[in-house]
Amino acid sequence: MADRPSLFSASMVQALLAGRKTQTRRLLPLGSPPKDSGKHVVKQLIRPFDAPAFYQYEWRSKYGVFCGVVKLRINIGDRLYVREAWRTHAMFDAIAPRDLQTSSIHYIADGEIDSGKYRQAMHMPRRLSRLTLIVKDVRVERLQDISEKDALAEGIQKIGRFYGLPDSDWDTASTTSAIDAYGALWDHINGADAWAENPWITAISFDVVKQNIDEVAA
């Protein structure tokens, strides 16, 4: 079991707080094949010797087959402390994050305030995190293997005839399905055609605890 930081956007933090989000998908960090090996594709991943945190994979191209191994960064039992965007009152702008008191910060997901500089999620110290995710399942799969149920567990919601994120500007909404809305959201975050590339990802399921990680029993 390990404790790790995990970045989430304001709309995703809102989904976590509302109890709508119990899954997240992250790109699997596959390496690159040897230079000039030509166009390649990873067909499948296998666990060598039943090692739970390792997957072996192959690049196949017209120049041959190349092997690699990837270690999962997040595993069942890990605890993730959520990092999210935040501010403080302008009078505290000169104070380093490590020296701030929890009572002096404002989380962007709770609504904007007209005071203080915007602080990126990556700069949130562990002790200022207010959400902890207890990992209960990790699957390795292709992005487009996501089910309708999974897409809803990612925070997508149906309101009226639309599927989307209710706390966003709905620019990724879909009238077709939660999967289509999630695909549009993936492109919005990762760039045009990122969904169509259908990359290998880790699908992480978790329980949300509304406490700082150091207040949660190990």
PABAMAR-51950 format. One record per residue (C-alpha): residue number from 1; z, y, x; residue in one letter. Coordinates in steps of 0.2 Angstrom, whole numbers. Layout:
{site NUM, {Z, Y, X}, A} ...
***
This chain:
{site 1, {0, 0, 0}, M} {site 2, {-5, 17, 6}, A} {site 3, {-3, 35, 1}, D} {site 4, {-19, 45, 1}, R} {site 5, {-25, 62, -5}, P} {site 6, {-39, 63, -18}, S} {site 7, {-49, 79, -23}, L} {site 8, {-52, 82, -41}, F} {site 9, {-61, 97, -50}, S} {site 10, {-52, 108, -63}, A} {site 11, {-61, 99, -77}, S} {site 12, {-56, 82, -70}, M} {site 13, {-38, 87, -68}, V} {site 14, {-38, 93, -86}, Q} {site 15, {-44, 76, -91}, A} {site 16, {-31, 68, -81}, L} {site 17, {-17, 78, -89}, L} {site 18, {-24, 75, -106}, A} {site 19, {-24, 56, -103}, G} {site 20, {-43, 54, -105}, R} {site 21, {-47, 50, -87}, K} {site 22, {-41, 33, -79}, T} {site 23, {-56, 30, -68}, Q} {site 24, {-65, 38, -54}, T} {site 25, {-80, 33, -44}, R} {site 26, {-83, 37, -26}, R} {site 27, {-97, 34, -14}, L} {site 28, {-95, 19, -3}, L} {site 29, {-97, 25, 15}, P} {site 30, {-111, 13, 21}, L} {site 31, {-117, 17, 38}, G} {site 32, {-135, 20, 43}, S} {site 33, {-147, 7, 50}, P} {site 34, {-154, 9, 68}, P} {site 35, {-165, 24, 71}, K} {site 36, {-183, 22, 66}, D} {site 37, {-180, 6, 57}, S} {site 38, {-190, 12, 42}, G} {site 39, {-186, 13, 24}, K} {site 40, {-171, 2, 20}, H} {site 41, {-161, -4, 5}, V} {site 42, {-144, -13, 3}, V} {site 43, {-147, -27, -9}, K} {site 44, {-129, -34, -10}, Q} {site 45, {-112, -34, -3}, L} {site 46, {-101, -49, 0}, I} {site 47, {-83, -51, 6}, R} {site 48, {-82, -61, 22}, P} {site 49, {-68, -74, 23}, F} {site 50, {-61, -67, 6}, D} {site 51, {-55, -52, 15}, A} {site 52, {-50, -40, 1}, P} {site 53, {-53, -24, 9}, A} {site 54, {-69, -28, 19}, F} {site 55, {-87, -30, 13}, Y} {site 56, {-102, -36, 23}, Q} {site 57, {-119, -29, 19}, Y} {site 58, {-137, -30, 25}, E} {site 59, {-151, -17, 27}, W} {site 60, {-168, -24, 24}, R} {site 61, {-184, -16, 30}, S} {site 62, {-201, -20, 36}, K} {site 63, {-194, -20, 53}, Y} {site 64, {-180, -33, 50}, G} {site 65, {-163, -36, 44}, V} {site 66, {-148, -26, 50}, F} {site 67, {-130, -30, 46}, C} {site 68, {-115, -19, 44}, G} {site 69, {-97, -20, 38}, V} {site 70, {-88, -7, 27}, V} {site 71, {-69, -6, 24}, K} {site 72, {-63, 0, 8}, L} {site 73, {-53, 16, 9}, R} {site 74, {-43, 14, -7}, I} {site 75, {-36, -3, -13}, N} {site 76, {-25, -10, -27}, I} {site 77, {-7, -3, -25}, G} {site 78, {-12, 13, -16}, D} {site 79, {-5, 29, -22}, R} {site 80, {-16, 44, -23}, L} {site 81, {-9, 62, -24}, Y} {site 82, {-21, 74, -33}, V} {site 83, {-27, 89, -24}, R} {site 84, {-33, 103, -35}, E} {site 85, {-39, 121, -34}, A} {site 86, {-25, 134, -35}, W} {site 87, {-19, 151, -33}, R} {site 88, {-3, 161, -29}, T} {site 89, {2, 179, -34}, H} {site 90, {-7, 191, -23}, A} {site 91, {9, 196, -14}, M} {site 92, {10, 178, -7}, F} {site 93, {-8, 178, -1}, D} {site 94, {-3, 180, 18}, A} {site 95, {9, 165, 17}, I} {site 96, {2, 148, 23}, A} {site 97, {1, 134, 10}, P} {site 98, {14, 124, 20}, R} {site 99, {27, 138, 18}, D} {site 100, {25, 141, -1}, L} {site 101, {37, 136, -14}, Q} {site 102, {31, 125, -29}, T} {site 103, {37, 138, -41}, S} {site 104, {25, 152, -34}, S} {site 105, {9, 143, -37}, I} {site 106, {-3, 142, -51}, H} {site 107, {-15, 128, -54}, Y} {site 108, {-33, 133, -59}, I} {site 109, {-35, 119, -71}, A} {site 110, {-21, 128, -81}, D} {site 111, {-32, 143, -84}, G} {site 112, {-37, 157, -73}, E} {site 113, {-26, 172, -68}, I} {site 114, {-31, 188, -61}, D} {site 115, {-20, 188, -45}, S} {site 116, {-21, 180, -28}, G} {site 117, {-34, 172, -18}, K} {site 118, {-43, 156, -23}, Y} {site 119, {-37, 141, -13}, R} {site 120, {-48, 126, -12}, Q} {site 121, {-41, 109, -17}, A} {site 122, {-43, 102, 1}, M} {site 123, {-29, 115, 6}, H} {site 124, {-16, 109, -6}, M} {site 125, {-1, 102, 3}, P} {site 126, {6, 85, -3}, R} {site 127, {22, 93, -9}, R} {site 128, {13, 105, -20}, L} {site 129, {3, 91, -29}, S} {site 130, {9, 88, -47}, R} {site 131, {-1, 72, -51}, L} {site 132, {0, 54, -44}, T} {site 133, {-12, 40, -47}, L} {site 134, {-7, 22, -45}, I} {site 135, {-22, 12, -41}, V} {site 136, {-23, -4, -52}, K} {site 137, {-41, -10, -49}, D} {site 138, {-55, -7, -37}, V} {site 139, {-73, -13, -40}, R} {site 140, {-88, -12, -28}, V} {site 141, {-104, -10, -38}, E} {site 142, {-119, 1, -41}, R} {site 143, {-117, 17, -49}, L} {site 144, {-128, 13, -64}, Q} {site 145, {-117, -3, -68}, D} {site 146, {-105, 9, -77}, I} {site 147, {-102, 4, -95}, S} {site 148, {-100, 15, -110}, E} {site 149, {-81, 11, -110}, K} {site 150, {-81, 16, -91}, D} {site 151, {-89, 32, -94}, A} {site 152, {-76, 37, -107}, L} {site 153, {-63, 32, -95}, A} {site 154, {-71, 44, -82}, E} {site 155, {-66, 58, -94}, G} {site 156, {-82, 60, -104}, I} {site 157, {-77, 63, -123}, Q} {site 158, {-87, 63, -139}, K} {site 159, {-85, 79, -149}, I} {site 160, {-97, 80, -164}, G} {site 161, {-113, 73, -159}, R} {site 162, {-111, 77, -141}, F} {site 163, {-104, 68, -126}, Y} {site 164, {-97, 78, -112}, G} {site 165, {-82, 86, -104}, L} {site 166, {-73, 97, -117}, P} {site 167, {-65, 108, -104}, D} {site 168, {-82, 112, -95}, S} {site 169, {-97, 123, -100}, D} {site 170, {-105, 108, -107}, W} {site 171, {-121, 110, -96}, D} {site 172, {-120, 91, -93}, T} {site 173, {-118, 86, -111}, A} {site 174, {-128, 72, -119}, S} {site 175, {-132, 67, -137}, T} {site 176, {-137, 50, -132}, T} {site 177, {-122, 41, -124}, S} {site 178, {-106, 44, -113}, A} {site 179, {-116, 35, -99}, I} {site 180, {-130, 48, -100}, D} {site 181, {-117, 62, -100}, A} {site 182, {-109, 55, -85}, Y} {site 183, {-126, 53, -76}, G} {site 184, {-129, 71, -79}, A} {site 185, {-112, 75, -72}, L} {site 186, {-115, 65, -57}, W} {site 187, {-131, 74, -53}, D} {site 188, {-122, 91, -56}, H} {site 189, {-109, 86, -43}, I} {site 190, {-120, 77, -30}, N} {site 191, {-137, 85, -32}, G} {site 192, {-153, 82, -42}, A} {site 193, {-158, 63, -43}, D} {site 194, {-142, 57, -36}, A} {site 195, {-139, 46, -51}, W} {site 196, {-157, 39, -50}, A} {site 197, {-153, 34, -32}, E} {site 198, {-140, 22, -39}, N} {site 199, {-129, 21, -24}, P} {site 200, {-116, 8, -20}, W} {site 201, {-99, 15, -26}, I} {site 202, {-81, 10, -28}, T} {site 203, {-75, 11, -46}, A} {site 204, {-56, 15, -45}, I} {site 205, {-45, 12, -60}, S} {site 206, {-27, 20, -60}, F} {site 207, {-12, 25, -70}, D} {site 208, {-8, 43, -70}, V} {site 209, {10, 49, -66}, V} {site 210, {14, 67, -70}, K} {site 211, {25, 69, -55}, Q} {site 212, {24, 73, -36}, N} {site 213, {20, 58, -26}, I} {site 214, {37, 59, -17}, D} {site 215, {46, 59, -34}, E} {site 216, {38, 43, -39}, V} {site 217, {47, 26, -35}, A} {site 218, {37, 17, -22}, A} 
***
